[in-house]
Amino acid sequence: MVEAIECHLEGLLLYGDEIPQAQPVEVHLKNRDYAGGTWALVSVDLSQLRSKTKRINITLPERVLAVVDEQARREGESRSGLLARAVLEYIGRHRMT
């Protein structure tokens, strides 16, 4: 199921469409188009959707880097993965429509 969702999201990215913001299941249950559907909750790491990666060089204050590293450690992910996810979430919240 996760693979199908990731494939769908990759298609959206490929065609320049926005990835819809996650919403509570209750929102979808009220939509008549989804009546009688089967529901499942899955986690998708949006930072991993693009298969091609590119190494970049950035400069951050040491204290910011320490906070990033601590949060990544707590969440069991890499520094790069955390930064990518944080940027995508930030842009998703602030994107102009």
N, C-alpha and C positions, 0 to 999 in steps of 0.2 A: 504494500500500500504506500509506504514512504517513497519507494522508487517511482511510482506512478505520479505522485504529487510533485516530486523533484523534477520529473520529466516535463510536467505541465508548466511548472515555474520557469524552467530553462527555456521553454518555448516562448513564454511571455517576455523574458529577457532578450531572447534572440530577435523578436519583432519590436523591441523598444516599448513594450507595454509595461505598465506599473504592476508590481506585485500587490495584490489587495492586502490591506491590514487585517491581521487576525481579529476575530470578533468572538464573543461568547457564543456557545452552541445555542443558547436561548434565542439569539437574534435569528439564526437560521431556522430554528424550529417554527418560528412565526411566519416564515416564507412559504406560501402555498406551493411554490414550484418544487419544494423539497419534501412535501408531505409523503409519509410512508417510507422515507429513506432510512438507510442504516447509517449510524453515526459511529465514528471512531476519532479519537484524538491522537495525533502523532506530532512528533517534534521534527522540524526541518531546520537544519543549520544553513541559513541563507548565504553565509560567507563561503560555503563550500560548493555552491551551485555552478559557478564558472569553473570549468576544469583547467583552464589555462591560468597559470599564476605568473606574476612578474615581480622580480625583486626590485625594491625601491630603497632609497636612502632618505630617512627623515631625521629631524633633530627635535628632541623633546627634553624638557627640563627633567633632571634626575628624579625629582619627587613625583612627577607625573608618571614616569616610567616605572617607578617603584609601586605606585598604586595600580597601574595596568598589570604588572607582573603578579601582584598579590591577588587581584581579582581573577586573573587567568588561572592561577594555581587553585583558587577556591572552586572555580567552575570546571576544573579538569581539562582546560584547553590551552592551546598555545597563545603566545603573545599576539602573533599575527592573526590567528583566528578570532581572538577577542576584539582586536582593533577593527578587523573587517566587519564583524557583526555589529559592533557599536556604531560604526560609520553608516552602515546600511540602515540600521534602526533610526539613527538621527535623521538621515536624509529622508527616509520614509515618513517621518513625523513632520518634517519641515518643507517637503516638496510642494511647490506651488501648483495648483491645478488649473 
